[in-house]
Amino acid sequence: MQINQRFLNEVKITGQQVQNINKIDKQVYKADQFVIAKGGTAIDVIKNTPSVVVDGQGEITMRGSKGFLVLINGKPVQTDAQTILSQLPANVVEDIELITAPSAKYDPDGKGGIINIITKKGADDGLAFAVNAQGGLPSTKNFANKEAQQRYGADATLSFRKDRWDLSASANYLRNDNAGFRDGDVYTIIGEKKTSFPSKGERSFDKYNYGGRFNVAYTPSKNNLFSAGFFASHKFQDRLADIYYDNVNTQISTGQTIGEKQYFNSNLQNKQGDFILGNLDYTHIFANKSSLSFSVLYEYAKLYGSTKNQNIEVTDTIQNTLSTYKNPLNGFRGKIDYVINLGSGKLETGYQYRRDQQNGEFIYSVKEIGDANFAIIPEFTGDVKAINQIHSVYTQYSGKANRIEYSGGLRFEHATRDLEVISGGSNTYQLSLDNLFPSANILYSLDNNWKLKSGVSRRVQRTNNFELNPIPEREHSETLERGDANLLPEFIYLAEIGIIKNYNKGSFFTTVYYQDIKNPIQRVNSVYADTILNRVFTNAEKARRLGVEIGSNYGLTDWVQVYLGTNIYKSTINGVILNYQNNLKNSDWVYSVNANTNFKASSTFSIQANLNYLSNRPTVQGEDSRFLSPNLSLKKQFLNGRLTAVCQWQNIDLGLLNSNEQRITTYGPDFYTTTNYIYEKDVLMLNFSFNLNNVVRKIKLPGSEFGEREF
């Protein structure tokens, strides 16, 4: 017998989606499995993967390294990772690709590797629309901060595809304040005098960003594709530190107190950025299936901000300073790529050029007691002009033979850095480097379930203009911060070997890796004055990192899915820094754990528990303490899955766990400083999502190329 198809209304297939995939050079993670990230940003997604950790200061590391390259749909973004990812809504992220042994076709930037964010797009044909809204409940504990925290946001994606046209647009707004408190203790030694100044007070953030992206693709024929994009955004951040100090001076030889006073310091740091860019891409496919691609991107970024610092004794303002800066940036990137099938594999080759120029104006002024106006201090005021240019060519061959997948390539790069500092005169600093960046990867399939992989590559961690700027900035009462115009980039050799196991209800992988780092960049402290530390960027001599990474996901039952990722490594840093005579060395084991358990109570209701943990970490002058963030989310679907409601409990503490706080400690022969940064706990959030059509394909919306790195 045969059933007439008109009687068949629908076929419904149920099952569990593969949550992570291991490939020759990367691991791929589905973003939707991390429900706790709903309504947040891309940072909330990536911090759940084994290689990535976000600490209490919002600093992102990949395999313990602060530097890594960010791609948006394969397009390089030469920016600070925290800045670009904090402006990308989690709701538009489809996949996270962690490329730990990058090949020669990728930019060599980033000592930790590459994070590639794959974003979503609308239905294959017709119109698709998705909207998400988020709101936060009142704070359970705000540390008596001056202002109440505000947390709310929304994002929307609209896409349309018909015949040869493919149009996509998205917009987002996110307000995400953070209450906080800091508890610190510092002492300095100058000659016979020891100055101690413990402190306590508010350290909170007001943060918001909004932006829009638009992309259009036109395919006049099967052999030609044109695409263009436009991006505009604004980012705002106020950091308020209202701190009470108890200053005590002691004569070291006698232990006698020779002076003491109490004062209040109010420090308001503002950072803002306006980002505008456009890109144009063209790809032609020849009759022999080879392809030629052209891509150009231009960006203008308006970066500006200020730091207001006041020291108040009783009712008298004894110190009143103002630092302002304007740092506009122009950036350009152009590249040509050619791909052809050759033999049993694929040959890729190309040329890339990029240039960014930044003209910064930095002004430091002081208002003395009795003065009506601020007076500019020339020693802390000046202009910094920087031009970075890179020419590079690469060739790479990849293929598959029987059970072996392989790729190998070489990249040559000529990079120049021209820096002019105008402050009490003009000084020029130039750097020109020629480098080769080789890479090789092998994946061997023992059978359908077991695989072995290995990879090697050379990387570079470039300096940014903030690290190079030698003009001192009074960041807050305790510190004077400056860069080093002679700072060198870091060069890194990466090597890894691992094993992959796939089974019916999940998968498992483990990878042993090694990083050899030359010229590691460190931010270190020395004594500037009795109550001020001089914080500078400098190169240490060498750093090494040996580690093992483990990840597994497993379906215990049809309704319980468990994911666990951990990274364990030995970090060693050594070298002579600043004017200290002895070689400094610090070494210790570090580990992180990211765990995720999903309970599917019904076809429309699920519960997810989530844990992020980072152990103590050594630095060249001290240690960063452990950091803990437990979370819980409840998810309910309505209207056949079109409407989703999520309730999130973030940074669970209940007065027991010391979650969402971190202590930073540094020390030297003549100083000691330790500060515990405590941020908001037990945060409750509500998220609502509505999809007019399923979101299934990636959308290539442009992202900031240069400017957000400097933000």
Buried (B, 14 or more C-beta within 10 A) or exposed (E): EEEEEEEEEEEEEEEBEEBBBBBBBBBBBBBBBBBBBBBBBBBBBBBBBBBBBBBBEEEBBBBBBBBBBBBBBBBBBBBBBBBBBBBBBBBBBBBBBBBBBBBBBBBBBBBBBBBBBBBBBBBEEEBBBBBBBBBBEEBEBBBEBEEEBEBBBBBBBBBBBEEEEBBBBBBBBBBBBBBBBBBBBBBBBEEEBBBBBBBBBBBBBBBBBBBBBBBBBBBEEEEEBBBBBBBBBBBBBBBBBBBEBBBBBBBEEEEEEEEEEEBBBBBBBBBBBBBBBBBEBBBEBEEEEBBBBEBBBBBBBBBBBBBBBBBBEEEEBEBBBBBBBBBBBBBBBBBBBBBBEEEEBBBBBBEBBBBBBBBBBBBBBBBEEEEEEBEEBEEBBBBBBBBBBBBBBBBBBBBBEEEEBBBBBBBBBEBBBBBBBBBEEEEEBEBEBEBEBBBBBBBBBEEEEEBBBBBBBBBBBBBBBBBBBBBBBBBBBBBBBBBBBEBBBBBBBBBBBBBBBBEEEBBBBBBBBBBBBBBBBBBBBBBBEBBBBBBBBBBBBBBBBBBBBBBBBBBEEEBEBBBBBBBBBBBBBBBEBBEBEEEBBBEBBBBBBBBBBBBBEEEBEBBBBBBBBBBBBBBBBBBBBBBBBBBBBBBBBEEEEBEBBBBBBBBBBEEEBBBBBBBBBBBBEBBBBBBBBBBBBBBBBBBBBBBBBBBEBBBBBBBBBBBBBBB
